Amino acid sequence: MLDRIRRTIARYRMFENGQSVAVAVSGGADSVCLLHVLRELAPSWDLHLQVIHVNHRLRGAESDDDAGFVRRLAAEFGLPFRVHEADMTQVSDNLEQAAREARLSVFRDAIRSGAAARVATGHTRSDQAETVLFRFLRGAGTAGLAGIRPVAPPGIVRPLLEIDRSEVVQFLQQRGIPWREDSSNASPAFARNRIRHDLLPRLTQEWNPALARNLAQTADWALAEESYWDAEIDRLAAAHLTARPDSLVIGTETLRQLPLAAARRLLRRAIERVKGDLRGIEFSHVNGILEMAEATEGHGRLQAPGLDVMRSFEWLRLARPVENGLAGRNYRLPAPIPGVFRIPGTELEIRLEIIEKPSSSAGSNSVYNETMDAVDWHRVSGLVELRNWRPGDQYQPRGAGGVEKIKTLFQDHRVPLWERRHWPVLTEGSSIVWAHRFGVAAQFAADQDSSTILQIQESRIACGEPGVYISDGFHR
């Protein structure tokens, strides 16, 4: 068994020479076996072992006795010992999941703080089989069927993952090594226990004696598939997912052209980036988003746990739900000139600058041309402001045949709904002087005879807090 564990460690490159490894020991058979095994194998990698124990305080004195048992075991081996209290007595929903997350949080913190380079847990092939069956019953895809990963970020490793629980017990019994039995492991209140003690044994007896091994092999197969797809989706995400300050955007044409398997996985990656995880996201949610992406006109919306998806024309936007999302939508910024202005809620920066046009350039094209957003400064009689567009706003852009509503311009230019919320316009009183993308108003536009020009430049900036910087300048 030691040789098989050694090969597992080498196969997945679980350790590097000289690393500090925290062994997670609950006191149960699997974790006690893991500690004994790693003590024997540690010289092969010059590992520096320590023992870590998480006390959930769910079983009163029994939990404290477990902690005492592990403390004594660590002392017997002369290993550093740390116990973490994770009081779960107030958890009312999915206690099993909450306890698991509490343990993982402790393990991740140990690695990120530098207290250990790796944390080793005692998951076995039997745990793997139960996990795969449990996830299959819940409707998991290939990622879920990959089960328990041999190595998981940021450095959690499972050296016993190719060893059955029965082998663990045999190892301990042959060596006369004691362990603790967790009374909650027999409780049918937990789904994992019902699978372990009832469903899996019945399926093994009535359908397939090698079921546990086959389920573990399914996980191994799925893990290899996921490793390939992770690299491929990394490439697709870099090419097609656009990060915004509070969301991700992807073109619907991308999803329509990708093979279905790739489109589903790219969507899952986008959802995970937005939410932080994939909990509560089901097959129907992903398919619903793909169906929404089939349309090219109008708008659509889909909500899932922790996720709000909007489609507008040929774009999808994925974000976390926001209560009263229209609050803070409106803004109004005085615009002293010259100045550089960050538009709230966007990555847009507006630069306003006065340019005195030399008389020698009259009739030339050196300062003004048809593509520059340039205002004849002498046609502006008062203070200007930057604000977001409001329903009913209208003006005549330079080159247009007449006055147009900005809402109509949004439709004509296929501007997605979410980009309209903070859309900047420059105003003088009740008149619109300039609008983002649509340009300067005809009545304020500079021409060849303009001697003083207000130049308006737009640029994208890195995501950050919205605000405004105003340089020293003058007002009208």
N, C-alpha and C positions, 0 to 999 in steps of 0.2 A: 504493500500500500504506500509506503514511503517513497518508493521509486516512482510510482504513478503520480503522486503529488508533486514530486520533484520535476517530472516531465511537464505537468500542467503549468507549474510556475515558469518553467523555461519557455514553453510554447507561447504563452501570452506575455512574456517578459514582465512579470509582475514586480520584480525587484531589481535594483541595481546595487552593485557592490558598495558596502559601507552605509546603506540607508538605515534610518531609524524607522522602525515599524511598530505601530500601536496595534496590539492584538485585542479585538473586541471580544470580551468574555462575559457571557451572561451567567455562567455557572452550569448551563445545560450541557448535554453530552457533546454536541457538535463543536461548541466553542472551546470546551475543555480539551477535546481531542486536538483541535487546531493549535492550541497553545503548546501542547506536548510535542506535536509534529514539528512546529516551527522551531522549538528549542533544539530539536535534533538536526534540522536542516539549516539552521541559521549560519553555521560556519561556512557553508558552501557559498554564501554571498556576504559573509562578514556582517550580518545584520545585527542591529542593536535593538533588542526587543523591549517593549514596555506593555503594560496591561491597562486597558481602559474598560470601564464598566458604567452602564447607564441604568440608574435606578428609577423606574417609572412610578414607584410607590403605589402600585395598583393592588397589591396583595398584603398591605400592612406589614406585619412582622415577618411574613414570608419573604417579601421583597428585601427587607433589611438583612435577613439571614443569607439571601443570595449574595448581597454585596459583601457581607462578612466572609463568606466562603471564598469568593474571588480574591478578596484582600489577602487572606491567609495563603492562597495558592501562589499569588504573586510574591509574597514574602518568602515562601518556601523556595522559590526559584531565584530569589534575590533580584527581582525585576521591579522597576519603578511602577507605581500603581496610581491611577487617577479614577475617582468616581464622580459621575455627573448626575445631579438630581434633575429629573424631568417629570414634574408633578402632572400626571394625567387625570387626576381624580375629578377635575371639573369639566373634562371633555364629554360632550353629550352626543356627538355625531361621529360615527365611524371611528371608534376607539382604536381598532387595529391599524388603520391607516395613519391616524394621528401619532400613535406610538412609533411606527416605522419612520415617519418624517422627523420625529424628535431625535431618534437615534442617528439618522443620516445627518441631521443638522450638527450634532455633536461631532461626528466623524469628519465632516467637511471643515468645521471650524478648527479641529486639531491639525488638519493638513494645511489650511490656509494661514494659520497662525505660526506655522513652522515647528509646532510641537512634535510632529511626525511627518515623514515623507510619504508614508503609506499607512492605511488602516486595513487590517486583514479581518474579514468576517468569516463565520463558519458555515456558510451556505453549502449544501451538498447537492448531489444530483437528484436526490429525492425532493428537495426544495424546488429544484428546477422543474421537475415533472409536475409538481403541484401548481407551480406558478403558470406554466404553459397551459395546463388544463383550465385553471381558473380564468385566465385571460381569454382563452378560446370560448369559454361559456359566456363571457361578457361581450364577445363579438370583436375581439382585437384583430388588427391586421398583422402584416409581417413584422412590423416593428415591435408590437406587443408579444408576438410569438417568439421573438428572440430571447424572451425571458430575462433571467438574471445574467447580467454581463459579467464575464470573468474579471474585467477591469473596467471600472466606471470612474468618470471624472469626479473630483479632481485627483483621485489616487486611491480609490477603494478597490481592494483585490479580494478574490474568493479562491484560495488555494485548494479547497476541498470539493470544488464544483464537479469533478468527475468521479467522486466517491459516493457510494450509496450510504444512507443512514444506517443500514444494517451492518455495514463494514465498520462504521464508526463505533457502534456499540460493541462489536466483536473485538476491536482494537483495545478499547478501554477495559473490557472484561478480562481479556487475556493478560493484561498488565496490572489488573487489580486497581485501576484508577477510579476513584469515586467521582460522581457528578451530582448535580441537583436536578430534580424534576419540577417543572413549572406546572402547578395545578391548573392554570388557565389553558394549558395546551390540550386539555381534555374537554373543555367547554364547547358544546355545540353552538354557542352564541356566535362564534367566529366562523366565517365562511371557510377560512383556511383549514380549520379543524374538521369541518364536515367533509371537505374534500379528502383530507389526509386519512381520517378514520373510517369513512363510510364510502364515498363515491369511488375513489381511486382503487381501494381494495376490491370492491364489487366488480368494477370494470376489468380489473386484472384477472379476477377469478372467472368471470363469465365471458369475457371477450378476447383478451390478449394477455398472456402471462408476461410478455415483454413490454407492456405498455409504458412503464416508467422509463425504460431505456429508450423506447421510441420517441416519447415526448421530449426527453433530453436531447436526442439527436435532431428532432425538429427545431429545437432552440438553437442548436449549433449551426444547422443549415440556414435558418433565418438570420442568425447573427452575421454569417458570411455575406448573405444578400444585402443586409443593412449596411455593412462596411463599404460595399461597392456603391450603394445608392447614396450614402453620406457624401462621398467624394463627388459624385455626379451632381447632387443637389447643391453642394457648395458652389460648384461652377455655375449652375443655372441661377442660383440666388444672387450671386455677384453680378450676373449679366442682366437680370430682369426685375429684381426687387429694388425699389427706390425708397430709401428711408426719408421720412419727414419728421419734424420735431415730435409729433405725437402719433405717428401712424406709419404704415407701409402701403405703397401703391404699386400695382402691377397691371400691365395692359391685358385686356381680355383676349386680344389676338394671340398673345403668347400662349395662354392656356389652351386656346382652340387648336393651335398648331402642334403643341407638344403631344407625344403619346400619352394616353390616359394615365398610365402608371406614373410617368414623370410629372404630369400636371397635378395629380393628387398629392404627390410627395412635396412638390414645390409649395402647394397651398398649405400643407401641414407645417412646413418649415416657416412660412410666413406667419401662420397662426401662433406657432410656438414663440417666435420672436416678439410678437405683439403681446401675448398673454404671459409669457414666461414658462408655460407648460402646455400640455394638451389635455388636461383633465376636463371632462365633460364634453369634449369634442368627439362626436360620433360620425360614423360613415355617412349618415343622412345629411349632416352639416356640410361636409366636404362636397358631397354630390350636389347639394343645394346651391352652393357657391358656383360650382362648375356650370350648372344649369343657368344660373343668373348671368354667367359670363357669355352665354351663347347669344344674348341679345346685343345689338349694336346701337339701338336708339333708346331715348328716354332714360329712365332711372329705375333702380331697384334697391331693395334692402333686405338683409337677413341678419338676425341676431341669434347668438348662441351663448352659452355660459362664458362670461368674461370677454365677449367678442361682439363687435358691431361691424358689419360688412355693408358697404354701400357700393353700388355700381352707378356710374354716370357716364353716358356715352360709351366709349371704349376703354374705360378705366375702372379698376376695383380699388377701393380703399379699405384697409383693415385697421381697426383701432379698438381700444378698450372702450366700453360704454361710458358715457359721461352724463351725469345727471344735469339737467338744465344746461345742455350744451350751448345754447344761444346766449347764456349769461356772459358778459364781457366781450361779446362779439363787436359791439360798436366802439369806436375810438375816434378821437379828434385831437390832432397834434398841431400846435402852432408851428409855423415853418419859417423861422428866421433864415435869412440867406446871406452867405453860403452856409450849408449845413449838410450833414449826413444822417439819415433817418432809418432806424430799424422799424419795420412794419410789424406790429404786434401779431402773434400767431402765425407768422410766416418765416421763411428764410430770405425774405426780400429786403434789400437795402436800396434806398433812394438817395441820390446825391443831387443837390441843387447848387448851381454855381452861376455867377454872373460873368459874362464874357463881353468885353468891349471890342467891337469889331473895328479894326483899323480902316480908315477911309480908303487906303490903297487897295483894300480887298473888295471894294464895291464892285459888284458885277461878277465877282469871282465865286468860286464854290468852296473856298477854304474853310469857312466857318459854318455855313448853313448848307444842308443838302436835304433831299427828300426823305432820308432815313433817320435823320437826327430829330429827337424830341426837343424842339427849341421854341421857346416862347419869346415874342417881342416884348421886352421888359417895359417899354413905354406904353403898351396897351393894358398893362396891369395897374390899376389905380389904387389898390388897397392892400391890406395884409392878406397873405395866402395861408391856407391850412391844408394839412393832409388828414384825410379821414377815410373811413371805409364807405363803399357805395351803399346807398339806401334805396328801398323800393320807390319807384317813381323818378329816380335820377335819369336825366336825359341831356344830351348835348349833340352838337354836330361835329364829328371828328373831321380833321383836315382831309380833304379829298372826297368826303361823303356828299351825297346829293341833298341831304337835308338832316333835320334833327332825328336822332334815334334814341330809343330807350336803351340803357345799359343792359337791362335784362334781355332785350332782343339781341344785343351784341354777344352776350354770353351764349345764346342759342346758336347764333351764326358761327361763332368761333369754337363751338363745342367745348366750352369751359366746364369742367366737372363741378358739381354742386359744392363740394367741400372747399374748392379754391375760391369760390365767390364770397365766402363769409367775411374775409378781411381784405377784400379787393380794394387797393388804394386809389383814391382820386385826389387831385389837387384842385382846391376851390378858391375863388375870390368872392366872398359874400355868398350869394345864391347861385353863382355861375361856376360851372365846371371848366377849369382851365386845361386839365389833362387827366387821362385815365390810363391806368396800367394796361399795357399791350395794345390798347385802342388808340393811344396817341393824343396829341395836342388838339385842342378845339380850334376850329377854323378861324374864329374871331380873334384868337390870341396868337395864332401861328406866326412865327418869324418868316420873313422873306428876304429877298436880295437887298432890300432897302433898309432892313433893320440894322440899327447901329449898336444897340445894347441887347444882348440875348440872355435869357434865363435858360441855361442848359439843364436838362433832366436826364440823368443816367440811372439805369437800373442794373443791379447785380445780385447774384445769389451768394449767400454767406453760409458758414457752418451753422448747424443747429445750435441754438442757445436761447438765453432769456431775451424776450423782446424788450426793446427800449429805444432810446434815442440819444444820439450824440450831436451836439450843435457846436460848430466852430464859431469863433468870433466873426461877426459880420454886421450887416446893417439891415434896417427895416425900411419898408416904404410906408 
